[in-house]
Amino acid sequence: MRIDFHASQAPTLGVEWEFALVDRTTRDLVSVASEVHELAGGRLDEPQRLHKELLRNTIEVVTGICDTVGEAVTDLRETLAVVAPAAGELGVDLLGAGSHPFADWSHQQLTEGHRYAELINRTQWWGRQMLIWGVHVHVGMPERDRVMPVLSSILTTYPHLLALSASSPIWAGQDTGYASNRALMFQQLPTAGLPFAFDTWAEFEKCIDDQTTTGIIDSMADVRWDVRPAPHLGTLEHRVCDGMSDIGELAALTALVHCLVVDLDTRLAAGETLPTMPPWQVQENKWRAARYGLDAIVIVDDHNRERLVTEDLHDLLEQLTPVAKRLDCEAELRTVADIPIRGASYQRQRAVAKESGGDLVAVVDAVVAELAHSLEA
């Protein structure tokens, strides 16, 4: 199977930000995505900036093709300035997190469409359990044959991004003990989770051909890896991050992804052999970041050297600063370091739960308020 990669001449950006829809009074999930889509879509200059997803409790806000993090953030702000008030007219707020603290999965409604119906028909209980939300960042790649080496190398920083964005500690009314329950929930789907490692584009094409032939997938859209190529867009899509409740934090992590991809691609083009890790180490790092968040001690190279993830993050940010200057996102990249100081979303949610005596409505209130406050800034 030939898969054409429509390469991007510049390292452009695209961001997809998923939100849950919650009732303003009960704070439970509500299945009104179609109504929000219709009301807000009619007011947007570009209605394609707003998407429906698998479940009717979810909307997704997407950017156009952007050159800088600042441009992407402005794009998102403009769309949300229409979508959030429209949702409010319907009595709902937007929740930016990896999971909802107390919603019942069995009460959720499926979005109309053959593709979604087929997914649930195949995955059954696990598919129905997917009350999870994330942030996806696309970065334009200029050369097809550099996509797979960059994909393999960026997995060495998987735990950094997951720990920083982790926002799904509470599930079905229970603290799971994990910083990101979403990361482990999502990988239960048959084509989700960590990507396979390929040395060449031809090996990737063979994998997709095998999966199509055997009925595992119908198209590339069914490949739900945590990091995946998007051949029709000419991008590498980074899908590691949990949902986010603060547009400033989203800008910071978008900058980090942008810099990581461009740095790796530039080094590869210059003839450098990029660092990689065995798949069992990548898998262990994913689990450690999901379990311990910013307290995770992660494996940092194929020599089994380990460090606290926040200590390694400090060096990583220093390394990427020249790239950030070139990409005009130095200010946003610098704010990545503020997240551990403030506390990641999973830590903030747990603090609210503790202070409120376990009131999970208060947790939803706090997450909703964070988004609203960040959009006002």
ABEGO torsion letter per residue (X at the ends): XBBBBBBBABBBBBBBBBBBBBBAAAGBBBBAAAAAAAAAAAABABAAABBBBABAABBBBBBBBBABAAAAAAAAAAAAAAAAAAAAAAGBBBBBBABBAABBAAABBBBBEAAAAAAAAAAEAAAAABBBBBBBBBBBBABAAAAAAAAAAAAAAAAAAAAAABABABBGGBBAGBABAAAAAAAABAABEBBBBBABAAAAAAAAAAAAAAGABABAAABABABBBBAAAGBBBBAABBBBABAAAAAAAAAAAAAAAAAAAAAAAAGBBBBBBBAAAAAAAAAAAAAAEAABBBBABAAGBBBBAAAAAAAAAAAAAAAAAAAGAAAAAAAAAAAAAAEBAAAAAAAAAAAAGGBAAAAAAAAAAAAAAAAAX
